[in-house]
Amino acid sequence: MEVLEEKEEEEQREEEELKALEIGDKLQDGVILPELLPAYYLCLSASSCPGSDFDWSSIDTSQLPSSYKTNSLKEKKLLHITDHFLQQYTHLCPDRKPLFLHPVNECGVEKFVSTTVRPTLLPYTELYHWDGCARFVSDYLTMEPLKSPITPPSLLYSPTTILKYQRGNCFDFSVLLCSMLIGAGYDAYCVHGYATREICTLDETLELCPLLRKPQEVPKEEMKKSSNKYRVKPLPDLQSKFELQQEAKKKPETEAAQKKKEREEAKEVEKPKRDPLYGLRVHAWVLVLSGKREVPETFFINPFTGNSHSTMDEHFLGIESVWNHRNYWVNMQDCWNGCKDLTFDLGDAIRWEIMLSGSNKPLQLLPDAEEEKELSDMDMDDMQEKEEEDMSFNMPPSWVAPIQISPREFETRCSQGRKVILYKKAKLEKWAPYLNGNGLVKRLTIYADSDCTEVVEVREWFKNREDMLDMREVNKQTLLTTEYFSPGRLLSLKAHTYTSLEPETEHTMEFYNEARVDGLQKRVENANEMTEYFVGRDDFLHVRHMEFGKRGKKIHLAGTRSDINSQPIVQIKECFHRNLEKPADEDVAERIFLITEEMIHLTYHLKDKYITASKKDFFKAAERDRRGNEIVMTPEMCITYQAGSSEKDKKLLHLYKLLQELTEEEKQLKQQVQQSKAEVLNILKIRENEETAVKLSVSIYNTERNEKRRQQYEAMKHTMEDELPGQEEQDLDYLAPFLTQIGHREKMTKGQALRVRDDCLADFKHRLIDKANIIQARFEKAVEELQKKDQWFQENQNRLSAEEEDDFLARYSETTFHIHILALRLNREKHTAPQKYLALEEKLHKDPRLAEHLGHA
């Protein structure tokens, strides 16, 4: 049976190879019949790809610039040179496939591929680095497969159209990414080549999610053993030789079990099926050469995923050509071993055939031995270089309109704000900010099986939450939840691990110890114990452990749940670091308060060259003095062990004072423990309320989403516009108040006309001065208020909460804007007052009631 199965498999392989050979024969004409393609690819291109239903022929091209619809004289000359180059290439390399040179754009016009690249630097910090550009392109665009997997497309749309409709094939992705990388200063090129099926079809189901990849560990260099006869001898090996022999006997069995387990795991791993089109699938990606932007090594970028790959990557099987916005190079090297043996020195005319020989050749670094010879030959070749420059043809500028991305489009990223990526036993989901009400922007679901049915762990990332929640990890098997918070949160909470928000369950809380007065770094609590870890305290305390007994009477703590019963404290244990300012036998390393047993144990740090530490055990007396309730000290109340001395600390007075101090510290510790428990309950209550009603924070400068601030700004703007000068008075007789003084006579004498004119101008002058003085007074008052607010903020900055600080900044910005408007008005009044005065004077001379006497005045 096994032999028959092997024969059947061999026959199937031979049939697939014959089909592949038949496909290769059909490729000579650049056409492939659908019946030669595998059924799974036809299904993929027909239904499974999200962009396959989009009709590119229905897009509107009427509003596109004229450069999209016609070719300039220089572009026509370039196409003529391209056809001539292609004829020579076809004649010299008849076995090579046709080059991807001048596809048709969205307007049906042939455009050379180099002119489709439009170098652009967008005004976003993230897009200044190659990984940010690659991540943006892979998230923003939706992948469309090539119509034929083994031939390049006949259409190549502009990056602006691709960005508008947010979809495209691998060539569209590569041209857009290359344009952004060149604009950011990288030496980037588009690549037309061949890749594996997983790369071409964006199949990442067999790849490990990048978020799950562990960083590579740098091996530590082993210290060379120096053969010094005066070196200190190592300690003897105290390990049992019998145990080593037993482990050596069990080692073969353990290795066999491990190999068996690995074989079983290997069977579970899904290997990619054999691809009959292996080596024939066309793909486009981006090549980034070393040198510019401090790139240390040449690498590839897969535009579909945004991931970088080494030029030795086995998924990239060959290169036909590369191009940028200045030139086009054809690969003349053999790709029998993929891209592993290729040399990416584009100035090498033997390995790379350049199309425009005189157009911006790549600069090559010369070896030291050849530099002098090259410099000596430069004078002899000057005439030839000048002739070549005269005959050279420079690449025309790009016909593509400037690439622009609005802030809203850059923030939204994915098509419709959501994207799903399937990895090996994992699913990654991405959302745009503010799309989800809980601030969720990314979620990674990890599965136990390849079919993605059994969930093991869920990781979620958040943004713009008022509770400062950054990330949440939920283990579905242990039901353990871990939350991570940004700095600035109330009580400086950094991380919280729990199974339930109820107080009876286990909780582990980490804090930003730099922001806390007590230096608390971590707190671990369950029903009966609590342990606190401290950092950077002046008293050198680093661990405090508390044990509790059964619950007693009910108490009510301010700001906590009212149904929590008090727990008696059984024991408090504190551990201290070494204080070098004290002697070791006086520096306490550990102290234990046995509250129920009324005992106190002190253990001191070890002294040099000692193997035992000094100790003191105190037993509290049951009898007390009636008057002052002071402890009556007896020798039996303290057991002392002093390492290295038997005479020190024998006096009862010293022990009595120490016991008094410890008793007082015990009372304070009880209060601190109760405060710690109240803080835990307060945090749990706050977290429960925050999860019940999630609130997202919006910057005061985000006028699109901050509706309250936007309305205030618009109202303030309208108010200021109403107060601005320049509004002409309508339907008002400016001479009426002055004509009433002479009794509204139909005819006036020259003296009366001059009097009316002088009175009107004088009144207008006083009005202008008064108006300027009012604005000046308002301006000075606003500046004084701003200075007071600034001083108040400097004095109370540390005591303000986040909400109070935001409100203050909003009011501060409003005052600043008001001062700015007043300054503009004052400046305008000073500059326009003389003009207004002259305009009124001219108007009076043209007034029909005064023109008879003032026309020639």
Residue pairs with C-beta under 8 A, 6 or more apart in sequence:
13 274
16 274
16 276
17 276
19 36
19 276
20 276
20 277
20 278
20 280
22 36
23 32
23 36
23 150
23 276
23 277
23 280
24 280
26 32
26 33
26 36
27 97
27 150
27 151
27 280
30 97
30 98
30 151
31 151
32 148
32 150
32 151
34 42
37 149
38 276
38 277
41 149
41 277
44 145
44 201
45 52
45 145
45 147
46 52
49 143
49 144
49 145
50 142
50 143
51 142
51 143
51 144
51 167
51 168
52 144
52 145
54 144
54 165
54 167
56 106
56 155
56 157
59 106
59 161
59 165
61 68
61 69
61 106
61 107
64 106
64 107
64 161
64 401
65 401
67 399
67 400
67 401
68 105
68 106
68 107
68 109
68 158
68 399
68 401
69 107
69 109
70 109
71 79
71 109
71 110
71 111
72 396
74 396
75 111
75 112
75 115
75 396
75 399
77 393
78 112
78 115
78 393
78 395
78 396
79 102
79 110
79 112
81 355
81 356
81 393
82 101
82 102
82 112
82 355
85 101
85 355
86 98
86 99
86 101
89 96
89 99
89 330
89 353
90 98
96 320
97 320
99 192
99 320
99 321
99 330
100 113
100 152
100 171
100 192
100 320
100 321
101 112
101 113
101 328
102 110
102 111
102 112
102 113
103 110
103 111
103 113
103 152
103 153
103 154
103 155
103 156
104 110
104 111
104 154
104 155
104 156
105 111
105 116
105 155
105 156
105 157
105 158
106 155
106 157
106 158
106 161
111 156
111 399
112 328
113 156
113 175
113 190
113 323
113 328
114 323
114 324
114 325
114 326
114 327
114 328
114 395
115 325
115 395
115 396
115 397
115 398
115 399
115 400
116 156
116 158
116 159
116 175
116 398
116 399
116 400
117 175
117 178
117 179
117 182
117 190
117 323
117 324
117 325
117 398
117 400
118 158
118 159
118 179
118 325
118 398
118 400
118 401
118 402
118 403
119 179
119 182
119 183
119 325
119 398
120 179
120 180
120 183
120 402
120 403
121 127
121 128
121 180
121 183
121 184
122 180
122 183
122 403
122 404
122 405
122 410
124 132
124 405
124 410
126 132
126 136
127 133
127 136
127 180
127 184
128 184
129 184
130 181
130 184
130 186
130 188
130 288
130 293
130 301
130 308
131 306
131 308
133 177
133 180
133 181
133 184
134 177
134 286
134 301
134 303
134 306
134 307
134 308
135 306
136 180
136 306
136 410
136 413
137 173
137 176
137 177
137 180
137 303
137 306
138 173
138 303
138 304
138 305
138 306
139 306
139 413
139 414
139 419
139 430
140 163
140 166
140 409
140 413
140 414
140 415
141 162
141 166
141 167
141 168
141 172
141 173
141 176
141 415
142 166
142 167
142 168
142 415
143 167
143 168
143 169
143 170
143 173
143 202
143 304
144 167
144 168
144 169
144 172
145 169
145 200
145 201
146 152
146 153
146 169
146 170
146 200
146 282
147 153
149 200
149 277
149 280
149 281
149 282
150 277
150 280
150 281
150 282
151 282
152 171
152 192
152 282
152 284
153 169
153 171
156 171
156 172
156 175
157 168
157 172
158 399
158 400
158 401
159 172
159 175
159 176
159 179
159 400
159 403
160 400
160 401
160 402
160 403
160 404
162 168
162 172
162 175
162 176
163 176
163 403
163 405
163 409
166 415
167 415
168 176
169 284
170 200
170 283
170 284
170 285
170 303
170 304
171 190
171 192
171 284
173 284
173 303
173 304
174 190
174 191
174 284
174 285
174 286
174 303
175 190
176 303
176 403
177 188
177 286
177 301
177 303
178 188
178 189
178 190
178 286
178 324
179 325
179 400
179 403
180 403
181 188
181 286
181 288
182 188
182 324
182 325
184 293
185 292
185 293
186 288
186 292
186 293
186 295
187 288
187 289
187 290
187 291
187 292
187 293
187 295
188 286
188 287
188 288
188 289
188 324
189 286
189 287
189 288
189 289
189 322
189 323
189 324
189 329
190 284
190 286
190 287
190 322
190 323
190 324
191 284
191 285
191 286
191 287
191 300
191 319
191 321
191 322
192 282
192 284
192 319
192 320
192 321
192 322
193 282
193 283
193 284
193 285
193 316
193 317
193 318
193 319
193 320
193 339
194 279
194 280
194 281
194 282
194 283
194 316
194 317
194 318
194 319
194 320
194 335
195 281
195 283
195 285
195 315
195 316
195 317
196 275
196 278
196 281
196 314
196 315
196 317
197 203
197 272
197 275
197 277
197 278
197 281
198 204
198 206
198 207
198 272
198 315
199 283
199 302
199 304
199 315
199 316
200 281
200 282
200 283
202 304
202 305
204 305
204 421
204 422
204 423
204 424
205 270
205 422
205 423
205 424
206 270
206 271
206 272
206 424
207 423
207 424
208 423
208 424
208 426
209 423
209 424
209 426
209 428
209 444
210 307
211 428
211 444
211 459
212 423
212 426
212 444
212 446
268 450
269 450
270 450
275 281
278 317
279 317
279 318
283 316
284 303
285 300
285 301
285 302
285 303
285 316
286 300
286 301
286 303
287 298
287 300
287 322
287 344
288 295
288 298
288 299
288 300
288 301
289 295
289 298
289 344
289 346
290 296
290 297
290 298
298 311
298 344
299 308
299 309
299 310
299 311
300 308
300 309
300 310
300 311
300 313
300 316
300 339
301 307
301 308
301 309
302 309
309 315
309 316
311 339
311 340
311 342
311 344
312 339
312 340
313 339
314 338
314 340
316 338
316 339
317 335
317 338
317 339
318 335
318 338
318 339
319 331
319 335
319 339
319 342
320 330
320 331
321 328
321 329
321 330
321 331
322 328
322 329
322 331
322 346
323 329
325 395
325 398
326 359
326 360
326 395
327 354
327 355
327 356
327 359
327 360
327 395
328 354
328 355
328 356
329 346
329 352
329 353
329 354
329 355
330 352
330 353
330 354
330 355
331 342
331 351
331 352
332 350
332 351
332 352
332 353
333 341
333 342
333 343
333 351
334 341
335 342
343 351
345 351
345 352
345 364
346 352
346 354
346 362
347 361
347 362
347 363
347 364
354 361
356 392
356 393
356 394
356 395
357 388
357 392
358 388
358 389
358 391
358 392
358 393
358 394
359 392
359 393
359 394
359 395
360 394
360 395
366 374
408 704
411 432
411 433
412 432
413 419
413 430
413 432
414 430
414 431
414 432
417 431
417 432
417 435
418 429
418 430
418 431
418 432
418 435
419 429
419 430
420 427
420 428
420 429
420 430
421 427
421 428
421 429
421 430
422 428
422 452
424 450
425 446
425 447
425 448
425 449
425 450
425 452
426 444
426 445
426 446
426 447
427 444
427 445
427 447
427 452
428 442
428 443
428 444
428 445
429 442
429 443
429 444
429 445
430 441
430 442
431 440
431 441
431 442
432 441
433 439
433 441
433 463
433 464
434 464
434 696
434 705
437 694
437 696
438 462
438 465
438 694
439 462
439 463
439 464
439 465
439 469
439 694
439 696
440 460
440 461
440 462
441 461
441 462
441 463
442 460
442 461
443 458
443 459
443 460
443 461
444 458
444 459
444 460
445 452
445 455
445 457
445 458
446 455
446 456
446 457
446 458
446 459
447 453
447 454
447 455
447 456
448 454
448 455
448 456
455 476
456 475
456 476
456 477
457 473
457 474
457 475
457 476
458 473
458 474
458 476
459 471
459 472
459 473
459 474
460 471
460 472
460 473
460 474
461 470
461 471
462 469
462 470
462 471
462 472
464 696
464 697
464 698
465 694
465 695
465 696
465 697
466 690
466 695
466 696
466 697
467 485
467 489
467 687
467 690
467 694
467 695
468 485
468 486
468 487
468 488
468 489
469 483
469 484
469 485
469 690
470 484
470 485
470 486
471 483
471 484
472 481
472 482
472 483
472 484
473 481
473 482
473 483
474 480
474 481
475 481
478 499
479 499
480 497
480 498
480 499
481 497
481 498
481 499
482 495
482 496
482 497
483 495
483 496
483 497
484 494
484 495
485 493
485 494
485 495
485 496
487 494
487 512
487 515
488 802
490 686
491 511
491 679
491 682
491 683
492 511
492 512
492 513
492 515
492 516
493 509
493 510
493 511
493 512
493 683
494 510
494 511
494 512
495 508
495 509
495 510
496 507
496 508
496 509
496 510
496 683
496 687
497 507
497 508
497 509
498 505
498 506
498 507
498 508
499 505
499 506
501 684
501 687
501 688
501 691
502 684
503 561
503 564
503 680
503 681
503 684
504 527
505 526
506 524
506 525
506 526
507 523
507 524
507 525
507 526
507 680
507 684
508 522
508 523
508 524
508 525
509 522
509 523
509 524
509 525
509 680
509 683
510 521
510 522
511 520
511 521
511 522
511 523
513 519
513 520
513 521
513 534
513 535
513 536
518 534
518 537
519 534
519 535
519 536
519 537
520 532
520 533
520 534
521 533
521 534
521 535
522 532
522 533
523 530
523 531
523 532
523 533
523 676
523 680
524 530
524 531
524 532
525 531
525 677
525 680
527 548
528 547
528 548
529 545
529 546
529 547
529 548
530 545
530 546
530 548
530 673
530 676
530 677
530 680
531 543
531 544
531 545
531 546
532 543
532 544
532 545
532 676
533 542
533 543
534 541
534 542
534 543
534 544
535 542
539 576
540 576
540 577
540 578
540 579
541 574
541 575
541 576
542 575
542 576
542 577
543 573
543 574
543 575
544 572
544 573
544 574
544 575
545 571
545 572
545 573
545 574
546 569
546 571
546 572
546 573
546 673
546 676
547 569
547 570
547 571
547 572
548 567
548 568
548 569
548 570
549 567
549 568
549 569
549 570
549 596
550 567
550 568
551 565
551 566
551 567
552 565
552 566
552 567
552 568
553 565
553 566
554 563
554 564
554 565
554 566
555 564
555 565
555 566
556 562
557 564
557 674
557 677
557 678
557 681
558 678
559 678
559 682
559 685
560 678
560 681
560 682
560 685
561 681
561 685
564 681
567 677
568 595
568 596
569 595
569 670
569 673
570 594
570 595
570 596
571 592
571 593
571 594
571 595
571 596
572 592
572 593
572 595
572 666
572 669
572 670
572 673
573 590
573 591
573 592
573 593
574 590
574 591
574 592
574 669
575 589
575 590
576 587
576 588
576 589
576 590
576 591
578 584
578 587
578 589
578 605
579 587
583 607
584 604
584 605
584 606
584 607
584 608
585 604
585 605
585 607
585 614
585 642
585 643
585 644
585 645
585 648
586 604
587 604
587 605
588 602
588 603
588 604
588 605
589 603
589 604
589 605
589 606
589 613
590 601
590 602
590 603
591 600
591 601
591 602
591 603
591 662
592 600
592 601
593 600
593 662
593 666
593 669
594 600
594 601
595 666
595 670
598 619
598 620
599 617
599 618
599 619
599 620
600 617
600 618
600 620
600 659
600 662
600 666
601 615
601 616
601 617
601 618
602 615
602 616
602 617
602 618
602 662
603 613
603 614
603 615
604 613
604 614
604 615
605 613
606 612
606 613
606 643
607 613
607 643
607 644
610 643
610 644
612 641
612 643
613 643
614 640
614 641
614 642
614 643
615 640
615 641
616 638
616 639
616 640
616 641
616 655
616 658
617 638
617 639
617 640
618 637
618 638
618 655
618 658
618 659
618 662
619 636
619 637
619 638
619 639
620 631
620 637
620 659
620 663
621 631
621 632
621 633
621 634
621 637
623 632
624 630
624 631
624 632
625 632
631 637
631 656
631 659
631 660
631 663
633 652
633 655
633 656
633 659
634 652
635 652
637 655
637 659
638 655
638 659
640 649
640 650
640 655
642 648
642 649
649 655
698 705
698 706
699 706
700 706
700 709
700 806
700 809
700 810
700 813
703 709
703 710
703 713
704 710
709 810
712 810
712 814
716 814
716 817
716 818
720 818
720 821
723 821
723 825
724 821
724 825
725 825
725 828
725 829
725 832
734 760
735 756
735 760
735 847
735 849
735 850
737 763
738 756
738 759
738 760
738 763
739 756
739 849
741 759
742 748
742 752
742 755
742 756
745 752
748 756
748 849
748 850
748 853
749 853
750 853
753 850
753 852
753 853
753 854
754 853
754 854
754 857
756 850
757 841
757 844
757 850
757 854
760 840
760 844
761 837
761 840
761 841
761 844
764 836
764 837
764 840
765 837
768 829
768 833
768 836
768 837
771 829
772 826
772 829
772 830
772 833
775 822
775 825
775 826
775 829
776 826
778 822
779 819
779 822
779 823
779 826
782 815
782 818
782 819
782 822
783 819
785 815
786 812
786 815
786 816
786 819
789 808
789 811
789 812
789 815
790 812
793 800
793 808
793 812
797 805
800 808
844 850
844 854
845 851
845 854
845 855
845 857
